[in-house]
Amino acid sequence: MKKKVIIVGGEGNGGVIASCIEDNQKRYNDYEWEIVGFINDFEEQVCGYPVIGPLSSIKRFLDTTDYYFSWGIHLVGRNVLTEKMYREANIPKNRLATIIHKSAFVAKNAIIEPGVFIMANCYVGPQAIIGSSSLIMANSMIGHNIEMGELCHCSVGAIMTGYSKMGICSDIAVGSTILAYKKIGAFAMLGAASLATHDIPDYEIHVGSPAKFLKRIKED
């Protein structure tokens, strides 16, 4: 039986999640998930699906339906606000939808926590730990024995080398790479096409190859 899912977000990450579900249905005959609609404060329709309520309506759906939720909000450079919104939504882990594209490879002993989204052609290696509601976009390579906190965002083509780490609600941008044993701190970001050869402290954005400090993320 199909499980009904509400996508929290808009046309960006939310649209990617919707397209993953649609492609799993069309190409792989996988009907695990059925999209009910979107939760969104600003639009009436997203990718052809209705917006069925604002963020403030999540509690009502939790109380009155058996729907699952896929968290698609990640405000790049405003990571603290992303986490604040997520905590306020207060979605229980047993109501978070874990959605993985059928073309992705996920090692059998990787730990995928509730609410994780993994898009097409990704690799998740052995003994990797992926935190709740993290987003891993297409063609990303997530190495063995890595640790990824909840609410992280790996953009298209990002690479986490084995034993690297990402703190809560951190980002690695398009085409960026974290070297082995290095860490992206909580609420921090590695910029596009950048190479992290050192640990990046909490709340900092580093860019370039090798990556260097650019600026701090606003903590409020």
C-alpha angles and dihedrals in degrees: 000000000000118000114223116232134191115205114218108212143035143277095308113061091356091057090050091053091050092049090051092055091046093049092048088054097044102042104024103031088234110151099170092124132045118190113230096181144280135292108221136149097209113036139057097208135020123194091338095310124111122252100234099188149335125271089270090065095064093092091053092054091046091053100042106032141040092231122140124223132224113200109220101164117111116152105201110223090011096072095144090059090050091057092044091055091046093052092047091052087056096194111181114238091241089062096051116105117227106208123186127175112238093235093061122101114224118178113238093238096046113115111232110185123210118288098024117147121205119183132205125310096007126146123214112185134216118295093006115151116212116190126227119288094003117152121222111186130207122306095008119150115214109188133219121284094011123147120217120183123221122284094022123151125214109187126211114309096002119155130209109190118215117292093012121133142213122200124221116304095358130147139223109189134216113315095353127143135208113204121227117290093009124123136214104211129231113295089001130129140214108207129232117297089000130143120219106210092162138033115282112219123233116284095012132122116213124185139180137043105309091022119241133187115281106167145315124268114241108260094204 
